[in-house]
Amino acid sequence: MKIRTLKSSLSKAGFDYLPKRGKGSHSMWKYPFSNKKITISGKDNKQAKPYQIKAYERALAQVK
């Protein structure tokens, strides 16, 4: 799974991108109705690491 797919899915699930938060290729996402935040690192065209996919799945499960 690509990083761009993770970001796209987070956006569709209702997470908001927090601009100017994170350094370099890190991007922060926050769910507006709770304090759940997730940081995704890496360039959009790279493959997501297993720990990133787990964090992504955990974040989606917590907000549903």
N, C-alpha and C positions, 0 to 999 in steps of 0.2 A: 504494500500500500504506500502511495506517495504522500509526502507532506502536504501537498496541495489538496489532496483528497480529505485529509484530516481537517484542514482549515475550512474547506467547503462544507463538510458535514457539521462542524461546530456552528458555523454560521446558520445553516438550515435548521439546526436544533434550537436556535434562539440565543446562542452565545454572542456577546458583543466583543469586537476587536478593540483593544485598548491601545491607541496609537502612542508612540513615543515612550512605551514601556518595554523594557527589554533591550539588550545590547546586541548589536550585530544581527545575526539571523534569528534571534529569539523573538517570539511574538506572544503576547499575553491575551487571554480571552477570559471574559467574566460573564457568568449567567446573571441577568438583571434581577431575578426574583430571589436570589440567595447569595451567599458569600462564596460560592464555588468558583474558583479560578483555576485555570490550567495554562501552563507555559509550553509552547511548542517550539522546538529549536530545529534549525536546519533549513536549507534552501528548498524551495517548492518542488524542484525536479528530483530531489533525492528520495531514497527509500526511507520510510519511517522505521525506527528501531523498535524492537519488541517492547521495551519499557514505555515508549511513547504511545504505542497502540494500547497497552494496558491502562495507562493513565487516561487516555481518550475514552475507552470503553467504561471505565469507572466513573468518569465525569458525566457521561451520558446516562448511566444507570442511576446516579444520584439525583439527577434533575427530573427524571421521569416519575 
